[in-house]
Amino acid sequence: MPDETDLSYPIGVFNMLPPGSVAQRDTLIAQIEETPARLQAAVAGFSEAQFDTRYRPGGWTVRQVVHHLPDSHMNAFIRCKLALTETEPLIKPYRQELWAELADAHDTPIEVSLRLLDNLHRRWTLLLRALEPAQWSRTFRHPEIGVLTLDTTLAMYAWHGRHHVAHITALRRRMHWN
């Protein structure tokens, strides 16, 4: 059961799932599709000071989380396309904690990343909905994690979007930011 008092994992940790059914995939694709709107609602009305608040001690600021989501999900989108067009491609991981410290994660207006995430997720969900059943077993190799299927990747990034939105909504509730 998710525990919102767990500031690191308010919806629980990601669990690798067995290959999905059509209904499970539809639910997960819908969650990916909804992430941009949920993120926008989570930060609606925030002040600059609120954007610069850490969602937990030692964690990122809300601003960094907002910019992290399109960074991460662009990588995931590309990984999906690589898996669909190559035989088990080796992907390049990136240092998300260092990306979050770059100037664009501190200085770019939030709206830029909100629009980027929205448009990225429109493209991504179009691609995901067009996949044939056999394509869900296509794979890529992550040098730190191992071989991942598109089924697992779908579940991981549906969780990832909900995970970070929950960081912000939990902070909003704790701080009584209406």
KAURBEL-V451749 format. One record per backbone hydrogen bond with DSSP energy under -0.5 kcal/mol. CO is the residue of the C=O (numbers start at 0). NH is the residue of the N-H. E is the energy in kcal/mol with one decimal. If there is no record, write none. Layout:
BEGIN
[[CO	NH	E] [CO	NH	E]]
END
This chain:
BEGIN
[[1	3	-0.5] [2	5	-2.4] [4	6	-1.1] [8	2	-0.6] [8	11	-1.8] [20	24	-2.7] [21	25	-2.5] [22	26	-2.1] [23	27	-2.5] [24	28	-3.0] [25	29	-2.1] [26	30	-1.9] [27	31	-2.1] [28	32	-2.7] [29	33	-2.1] [30	34	-1.0] [31	34	-0.6] [31	35	-0.5] [33	37	-2.5] [34	38	-2.8] [35	39	-2.6] [36	40	-2.4] [37	41	-2.1] [38	42	-1.6] [39	43	-0.6] [40	43	-0.6] [42	45	-2.2] [46	50	-2.3] [47	51	-1.4] [49	52	-1.7] [50	62	-3.0] [52	61	-1.9] [55	58	-2.5] [59	54	-2.1] [60	64	-2.3] [61	65	-2.7] [62	66	-2.2] [63	67	-2.3] [64	68	-1.9] [65	69	-0.8] [66	70	-1.4] [67	71	-3.1] [68	72	-2.9] [69	73	-2.3] [70	74	-1.6] [71	75	-2.0] [72	76	-2.4] [73	77	-2.3] [74	78	-2.4] [75	79	-2.4] [76	80	-2.2] [77	81	-2.7] [78	82	-2.5] [79	83	-1.8] [80	84	-1.1] [81	84	-0.7] [81	85	-1.8] [85	87	-0.8] [88	90	-0.6] [88	140	-3.4] [90	92	-0.6] [90	142	-0.6] [93	95	-1.4] [94	97	-1.1] [94	98	-2.3] [95	99	-2.2] [97	100	-1.2] [98	101	-1.3] [101	104	-1.2] [101	105	-0.6] [102	105	-1.3] [102	106	-3.0] [103	107	-1.4] [108	111	-1.4] [108	112	-0.8] [109	113	-2.2] [110	114	-2.5] [111	115	-2.3] [112	116	-2.6] [113	117	-2.0] [114	118	-2.6] [115	119	-2.7] [116	120	-2.7] [117	121	-1.6] [118	122	-2.0] [119	123	-2.9] [120	124	-2.5] [121	125	-1.6] [122	126	-2.2] [123	127	-3.0] [124	128	-2.5] [125	129	-0.9] [126	129	-0.7] [126	130	-0.5] [127	130	-1.1] [131	134	-1.3] [131	135	-0.7] [132	135	-1.1] [133	136	-1.3] [134	137	-1.8] [135	149	-0.6] [135	150	-1.8] [137	149	-1.6] [138	88	-0.6] [139	141	-0.6] [139	147	-2.8] [140	90	-2.6] [140	142	-0.5] [141	145	-2.6] [145	141	-3.1] [147	139	-1.9] [148	152	-2.3] [149	153	-2.6] [150	154	-1.9] [151	155	-2.7] [152	156	-2.5] [153	157	-2.0] [154	158	-2.1] [155	159	-2.4] [156	160	-1.9] [157	161	-1.7] [158	162	-3.1] [159	163	-2.1] [160	164	-2.2] [161	165	-2.4] [162	166	-1.3] [163	167	-1.5] [164	168	-2.8] [165	169	-2.5] [166	170	-1.7] [167	171	-2.7] [168	172	-2.1] [169	173	-2.7] [170	174	-2.6] [171	175	-0.6] [171	176	-2.5] [172	175	-0.8] [175	177	-1.0]]
END
